[in-house]
């Protein structure tokens, strides 16, 4: 199962695939990063999207699975 992660990094928000250290994209706002990650997941690039917040909590974003 491929997973995309939305994470804070250096006052920005990144989208990165599972196991990668380099981001696919970098965004000023978490909402924009989440939107991009959901779009990639819907296009078949990932089976799920996980949002990591600034407090180290993780939750799965709904509406991200392809289909």
The first five atom37 places (N, CA, C, CB, O) and aatype in JSON, in Angstrom:
{
  "aatype": [20, 20, 20, 20, 20, 20, 20, 20, 20, 20, 20, 20, 20, 20, 20, 20, 20, 20, 20, 20, 20, 20, 20, 20, 20, 20, 20, 20, 20, 20, 20, 20, 20, 20, 20, 20, 20, 20, 20, 20, 20, 20, 20, 20, 20, 20, 20, 20, 20, 20, 20, 20, 20, 20, 20, 20, 20, 20, 20, 20, 20, 20, 20, 20, 20, 20, 20],
  "atom_mask": [
    [1, 1, 1, 1, 1],
    [1, 1, 1, 1, 1],
    [1, 1, 1, 1, 1],
    [1, 1, 1, 1, 1],
    [1, 1, 1, 1, 1],
    [1, 1, 1, 1, 1],
    [1, 1, 1, 1, 1],
    [1, 1, 1, 1, 1],
    [1, 1, 1, 1, 1],
    [1, 1, 1, 1, 1],
    [1, 1, 1, 1, 1],
    [1, 1, 1, 1, 1],
    [1, 1, 1, 1, 1],
    [1, 1, 1, 1, 1],
    [1, 1, 1, 1, 1],
    [1, 1, 1, 1, 1],
    [1, 1, 1, 1, 1],
    [1, 1, 1, 1, 1],
    [1, 1, 1, 1, 1],
    [1, 1, 1, 1, 1],
    [1, 1, 1, 1, 1],
    [1, 1, 1, 1, 1],
    [1, 1, 1, 1, 1],
    [1, 1, 1, 1, 1],
    [1, 1, 1, 1, 1],
    [1, 1, 1, 1, 1],
    [1, 1, 1, 1, 1],
    [1, 1, 1, 1, 1],
    [1, 1, 1, 1, 1],
    [1, 1, 1, 1, 1],
    [1, 1, 1, 1, 1],
    [1, 1, 1, 1, 1],
    [1, 1, 1, 1, 1],
    [1, 1, 1, 1, 1],
    [1, 1, 1, 1, 1],
    [1, 1, 1, 1, 1],
    [1, 1, 1, 1, 1],
    [1, 1, 1, 1, 1],
    [1, 1, 1, 1, 1],
    [1, 1, 1, 1, 1],
    [1, 1, 1, 1, 1],
    [1, 1, 1, 1, 1],
    [1, 1, 1, 1, 1],
    [1, 1, 1, 1, 1],
    [1, 1, 1, 1, 1],
    [1, 1, 1, 1, 1],
    [1, 1, 1, 1, 1],
    [1, 1, 1, 1, 1],
    [1, 1, 1, 1, 1],
    [1, 1, 1, 1, 1],
    [1, 1, 1, 1, 1],
    [1, 1, 1, 1, 1],
    [1, 1, 1, 1, 1],
    [1, 1, 1, 1, 1],
    [1, 1, 1, 1, 1],
    [1, 1, 1, 1, 1],
    [1, 1, 1, 1, 1],
    [1, 1, 1, 1, 1],
    [1, 1, 1, 1, 1],
    [1, 1, 1, 1, 1],
    [1, 1, 1, 1, 1],
    [1, 1, 1, 1, 1],
    [1, 1, 1, 1, 1],
    [1, 1, 1, 1, 1],
    [1, 1, 1, 1, 1],
    [1, 1, 1, 1, 1],
    [1, 1, 1, 1, 1]
  ],
  "atom_positions": [
    [[0.85, -1.19, 0.0], [0.0, 0.0, 0.0], [0.89, 1.24, 0.0], [-0.96, 0.01, 1.23], [1.68, 1.44, 0.91]],
    [[0.74, 2.04, -1.01], [1.49, 3.28, -1.11], [0.8, 4.35, -0.28], [1.62, 3.74, -2.58], [-0.43, 4.48, -0.3]],
    [[1.6, 5.11, 0.45], [1.07, 6.17, 1.31], [1.77, 7.48, 0.99], [1.23, 5.81, 2.81], [2.98, 7.52, 0.8]],
    [[0.99, 8.56, 0.94], [1.56, 9.9, 0.86], [1.45, 10.53, 2.24], [0.82, 10.78, -0.21], [0.47, 10.34, 2.96]],
    [[2.47, 11.28, 2.61], [2.52, 11.95, 3.91], [2.52, 13.45, 3.69], [3.75, 11.51, 4.72], [3.26, 13.96, 2.85]],
    [[1.7, 14.16, 4.45], [1.71, 15.62, 4.5], [2.3, 15.99, 5.84], [0.25, 16.24, 4.29], [1.76, 15.63, 6.89]],
    [[3.43, 16.71, 5.81], [4.17, 16.99, 7.05], [4.68, 18.42, 7.09], [5.34, 16.02, 7.2], [4.98, 19.01, 6.05]],
    [[4.78, 18.97, 8.3], [5.42, 20.28, 8.42], [6.94, 20.12, 8.32], [5.03, 20.97, 9.75], [7.51, 19.18, 8.86]],
    [[7.56, 21.06, 7.61], [9.03, 21.05, 7.52], [9.5, 22.47, 7.25], [9.53, 20.07, 6.4], [9.14, 23.07, 6.24]],
    [[10.3, 23.0, 8.15], [10.92, 24.33, 7.98], [9.9, 25.41, 7.61], [12.0, 24.26, 6.91], [10.07, 26.11, 6.62]],
    [[8.86, 25.53, 8.41], [7.81, 26.54, 8.22], [7.04, 26.4, 6.91], [8.42, 27.91, 8.28], [6.44, 27.36, 6.44]],
    [[7.06, 25.23, 6.33], [6.31, 24.9, 5.12], [5.64, 23.56, 5.34], [7.24, 24.87, 3.85], [5.83, 22.92, 6.37]],
    [[4.85, 23.13, 4.37], [4.21, 21.81, 4.41], [4.64, 21.04, 3.18], [2.64, 21.94, 4.48], [4.59, 21.54, 2.06]],
    [[5.08, 19.8, 3.4], [5.54, 18.99, 2.28], [4.59, 17.81, 2.04], [6.97, 18.48, 2.53], [3.87, 17.37, 2.93]],
    [[4.63, 17.32, 0.82], [3.97, 16.07, 0.44], [5.08, 15.14, 0.01], [2.87, 16.29, -0.71], [5.86, 15.46, -0.89]],
    [[5.15, 13.97, 0.64], [6.2, 13.02, 0.28], [5.64, 11.6, 0.29], [7.4, 13.13, 1.24], [4.74, 11.3, 1.06]],
    [[6.18, 10.74, -0.57], [5.74, 9.34, -0.56], [6.4, 8.58, 0.59], [6.07, 8.67, -1.89], [7.44, 8.99, 1.11]],
    [[5.78, 7.49, 0.96], [6.3, 6.61, 2.0], [7.75, 6.24, 1.72], [5.43, 5.35, 2.11], [8.08, 5.81, 0.62]],
    [[8.61, 6.39, 2.72], [10.0, 5.97, 2.6], [10.93, 6.96, 1.93], [10.05, 4.72, 1.87], [12.14, 6.73, 1.89]],
    [[10.41, 8.06, 1.4], [11.25, 9.05, 0.72], [11.56, 10.21, 1.65], [10.55, 9.57, -0.56], [10.73, 10.59, 2.48]],
    [[12.74, 10.75, 1.53], [13.07, 11.93, 2.33], [12.84, 13.22, 1.54], [14.53, 11.86, 2.81], [12.58, 14.27, 2.12]],
    [[12.93, 13.15, 0.21], [12.7, 14.32, -0.63], [11.21, 14.48, -0.92], [13.49, 14.2, -1.95], [10.54, 13.5, -1.26]],
    [[10.7, 15.69, -0.79], [9.26, 15.91, -1.02], [8.91, 15.92, -2.51], [8.84, 17.23, -0.4], [9.74, 16.23, -3.36]],
    [[7.66, 15.55, -2.79], [7.1, 15.7, -4.13], [6.74, 17.15, -4.39], [5.87, 14.79, -4.31], [6.85, 17.64, -5.51]],
    [[6.3, 17.83, -3.32], [5.92, 19.24, -3.43], [6.05, 19.91, -2.08], [4.48, 19.39, -3.99], [6.03, 19.26, -1.03]],
    [[6.17, 21.25, -2.11], [6.31, 22.07, -0.9], [5.28, 23.19, -0.99], [7.78, 22.65, -0.75], [5.1, 23.8, -2.04]],
    [[4.59, 23.46, 0.14], [3.49, 24.42, 0.15], [3.58, 25.33, 1.37], [2.14, 23.7, 0.13], [4.12, 24.94, 2.41]],
    [[3.06, 26.53, 1.24], [3.04, 27.49, 2.35], [1.98, 27.13, 3.38], [2.81, 28.9, 1.82], [2.13, 27.44, 4.57]],
    [[0.89, 26.49, 2.94], [-0.25, 26.19, 3.82], [-0.54, 24.69, 3.85], [-1.49, 26.95, 3.36], [-0.38, 24.0, 2.84]],
    [[-0.95, 24.2, 5.0], [-1.3, 22.79, 5.15], [-2.48, 22.41, 4.25], [-1.63, 22.48, 6.61], [-2.5, 21.32, 3.68]],
    [[-3.47, 23.3, 4.13], [-4.63, 23.01, 3.3], [-4.25, 22.74, 1.85], [-5.62, 24.16, 3.36], [-4.78, 21.82, 1.22]],
    [[-3.34, 23.52, 1.34], [-2.89, 23.34, -0.05], [-2.15, 22.01, -0.2], [-1.97, 24.52, -0.48], [-2.36, 21.29, -1.17]],
    [[-1.28, 21.69, 0.76], [-0.55, 20.42, 0.72], [-1.52, 19.24, 0.78], [0.47, 20.33, 1.87], [-1.34, 18.25, 0.08]],
    [[-2.54, 19.33, 1.62], [-3.54, 18.28, 1.72], [-4.33, 18.12, 0.42], [-4.5, 18.57, 2.88], [-4.61, 17.0, -0.01]],
    [[-4.68, 19.23, -0.2], [-5.41, 19.18, -1.47], [-4.59, 18.48, -2.55], [-5.78, 20.61, -1.92], [-5.1, 17.64, -3.28]],
    [[-3.31, 18.84, -2.64], [-2.43, 18.24, -3.64], [-2.26, 16.74, -3.37], [-1.05, 18.94, -3.65], [-2.3, 15.93, -4.3]],
    [[-2.07, 16.38, -2.12], [-1.9, 14.96, -1.77], [-3.17, 14.17, -2.09], [-1.55, 14.81, -0.27], [-3.08, 13.06, -2.62]],
    [[-4.34, 14.71, -1.79], [-5.6, 14.04, -2.13], [-5.74, 13.86, -3.64], [-6.8, 14.84, -1.58], [-6.14, 12.79, -4.1]],
    [[-5.41, 14.89, -4.39], [-5.5, 14.8, -5.86], [-4.58, 13.71, -6.39], [-5.14, 16.14, -6.5], [-4.98, 12.95, -7.28]],
    [[-3.37, 13.63, -5.87], [-2.44, 12.59, -6.31], [-2.97, 11.2, -5.95], [-1.05, 12.8, -5.67], [-2.86, 10.27, -6.74]],
    [[-3.53, 11.08, -4.76], [-4.08, 9.79, -4.34], [-5.25, 9.37, -5.24], [-4.55, 9.85, -2.87], [-5.33, 8.22, -5.66]],
    [[-6.13, 10.3, -5.54], [-7.28, 10.01, -6.42], [-6.83, 9.63, -7.83], [-8.22, 11.22, -6.49], [-7.49, 8.85, -8.51]],
    [[-5.7, 10.18, -8.26], [-5.17, 9.87, -9.58], [-4.45, 8.52, -9.61], [-4.22, 10.97, -10.04], [-3.96, 8.09, -10.65]],
    [[-4.39, 7.86, -8.45], [-3.79, 6.53, -8.39], [-2.36, 6.49, -7.89], [-3.84, 5.92, -9.71], [-1.73, 5.44, -7.91]],
    [[-1.83, 7.63, -7.45], [-0.45, 7.68, -6.98], [-0.28, 7.12, -5.56], [0.05, 9.1, -7.01], [0.83, 6.83, -5.14]],
    [[-1.39, 6.96, -4.85], [-1.31, 6.46, -3.47], [-2.64, 5.85, -3.05], [-0.9, 7.59, -2.5], [-3.69, 6.19, -3.59]],
    [[-2.57, 4.96, -2.08], [-3.78, 4.33, -1.56], [-4.37, 5.13, -0.4], [-3.49, 2.91, -1.13], [-5.56, 5.03, -0.11]],
    [[-3.52, 5.91, 0.27], [-4.01, 6.73, 1.38], [-3.09, 7.92, 1.6], [-4.11, 5.89, 2.68], [-1.96, 7.96, 1.11]],
    [[-3.6, 8.9, 2.35], [-2.85, 10.11, 2.68], [-2.89, 10.28, 4.19], [-3.42, 11.37, 1.95], [-3.96, 10.26, 4.8]],
    [[-1.72, 10.46, 4.79], [-1.63, 10.71, 6.23], [-1.15, 12.13, 6.48], [-0.68, 9.69, 6.89], [-0.18, 12.59, 5.88]],
    [[-1.85, 12.82, 7.36], [-1.48, 14.17, 7.77], [-0.77, 14.11, 9.11], [-2.74, 15.1, 7.84], [-1.33, 13.61, 10.09]],
    [[0.44, 14.61, 9.16], [1.23, 14.7, 10.4], [1.17, 16.16, 10.83], [2.73, 14.22, 10.19], [1.68, 17.03, 10.13]],
    [[0.57, 16.43, 11.98], [0.47, 17.83, 12.39], [1.71, 18.27, 13.16], [-0.78, 18.05, 13.25], [2.62, 17.47, 13.4]],
    [[1.73, 19.52, 13.55], [2.9, 20.09, 14.25], [3.11, 19.52, 15.65], [2.75, 21.59, 14.35], [4.15, 19.74, 16.26]],
    [[2.11, 18.78, 16.15], [2.19, 18.2, 17.48], [2.46, 16.7, 17.43], [0.92, 18.46, 18.25], [2.28, 16.0, 18.42]],
    [[2.9, 16.22, 16.27], [3.28, 14.82, 16.04], [2.1, 13.86, 16.09], [4.29, 14.4, 17.06], [2.28, 12.66, 16.3]],
    [[0.88, 14.38, 15.89], [-0.28, 13.52, 15.75], [-0.44, 13.18, 14.28], [-1.58, 14.21, 16.32], [-0.1, 13.98, 13.4]],
    [[-0.95, 11.98, 14.02], [-1.13, 11.53, 12.64], [-2.57, 11.1, 12.46], [-0.15, 10.35, 12.3], [-3.13, 10.4, 13.31]],
    [[-3.18, 11.53, 11.33], [-4.52, 11.07, 11.01], [-4.63, 10.87, 9.5], [-5.58, 12.08, 11.51], [-3.98, 11.54, 8.71]],
    [[-5.48, 9.92, 9.14], [-5.7, 9.66, 7.73], [-6.72, 10.66, 7.19], [-6.18, 8.22, 7.5], [-7.74, 10.92, 7.82]],
    [[-6.43, 11.2, 6.02], [-7.36, 12.15, 5.38], [-8.43, 11.38, 4.62], [-6.6, 13.11, 4.42], [-8.12, 10.45, 3.88]],
    [[-9.66, 11.76, 4.8], [-10.77, 11.13, 4.1], [-10.85, 11.7, 2.69], [-12.11, 11.33, 4.85], [-10.39, 12.81, 2.43]],
    [[-11.44, 10.94, 1.8], [-11.59, 11.39, 0.42], [-10.31, 11.35, -0.36], [-12.13, 12.75, 0.4], [-10.17, 12.05, -1.37]],
    [[-9.36, 10.54, 0.1], [-8.07, 10.49, -0.59], [-7.88, 9.23, -1.4], [-6.96, 10.62, 0.41], [-6.98, 9.17, -2.24]],
    [[-8.7, 8.21, -1.19], [-8.46, 6.95, -1.87], [-8.94, 7.0, -3.31], [-9.14, 5.81, -1.13], [-9.95, 7.64, -3.61]],
    [[-8.2, 6.33, -4.21], [-8.61, 6.31, -5.6], [-9.91, 5.55, -5.78], [-7.53, 5.7, -6.47], [-10.26, 4.69, -4.97]],
    [[-10.62, 5.86, -6.85], [-11.84, 5.11, -7.11], [-12.96, 6.02, -7.22], [-12.12, 4.1, -6.07], [-14.09, 5.59, -7.45]]
  ]
}
